[in-house]
Amino acid sequence: MEANIALVQAMTVLSVGIIFGMGALGTAIGFGLLGGRFLEGAARQPELTPQLQVKMFIVAGLLDAVAMIGIGFALFFTFANPFLGALTASAN
């Protein structure tokens, strides 16, 4: 029983690390593409820069929100692990 609990905790830690890493990687790639496209658009039509900048910040906020949702799931699995709860409930 103790080995099963340790295995679930170990797999949870690995999963949380993967969630954090993929969230950071996706956000970094998204911000790189977003910034590059913004600079391309501003260089082509400088008169539209303020409008493009507003839209860029809206998309940047949405991009950050996706990463924050991933962090929320990872923290949920860290502190309120449903898999560990199911394992201890079946032992009783």
N, C-alpha and C positions, 0 to 999 in steps of 0.2 A: 504494500500500500504506500509506504513512504517513497519507494522508487517511482511509482506512478505520479505522485504529487510533484516530486523533483523533476520528472520528465515534462510534465505539463508546465511547470514554472520555467524550465529552460526553453521550451519551445515558444512560450509566451514572450520571453525576453528577446529571442531571435526575431519573432514576428514584429515586435514593437520596433526593433532596430531597423528592420526592412521597411516598415511603414514610415519611420522618420526619414530614412535615407531616400526613399522614392519620392516622398513629399518635397524634400529639399531639392532633389534633382529635377523634378518636374517644374517646380517654381523657378529654379535657376534658368532652365531652358526657356520657359515661358517669358521671363523677364528679358532674357537676351533677345529673343525674337521680337518682343514688343518694343523694346528700346531701339533695335535696329530698324524696324519698320517705321517707327515714329520719326527717326532721323532721316530716313529716305523720303518720307512724305513731306517733312518740313523743308528738306533741301529742294524738292521739286516745286513746291508751292509755298513759299514763305508767308504769304498772306493768310494761309489757313492754319498756321502754327498754333494760335490760341485754341481754335476749335479741336484740332488734333490732340493738343495737350490735355484738354478736359476729357476727351474720350479715352486717352491713354491712361489717365489716373483712375477712371471708372473701371477699366479692364484690369488694371493693376490691383485694385481693391478686390475684385472678383477672384483674381488669381491667388491672392493671399488668403481669401476665404476658403478656397479648396484645400490649401495646405493646413489651415487651422482646423478644418473638419477632420483631416487625417490625424492631427495631433490629438484632437479630442477622442477619437476612437482608440488611439494608442494608449492614452492615459486611462481610458475606461478599462482596457484589457490589462493594464498594469495594476490598477488599484482595486478593481471590482471584477476579477476574472470569472466569467460565467462558466468556463470549462472546469476551473478548479472547484467552483461551488457544486457543479454537477457530480464531480468525482467524489467529493466529501459527503454529499447527500446519499450517493449510492452505497457508501461504505456503512452508513448507519442503519 
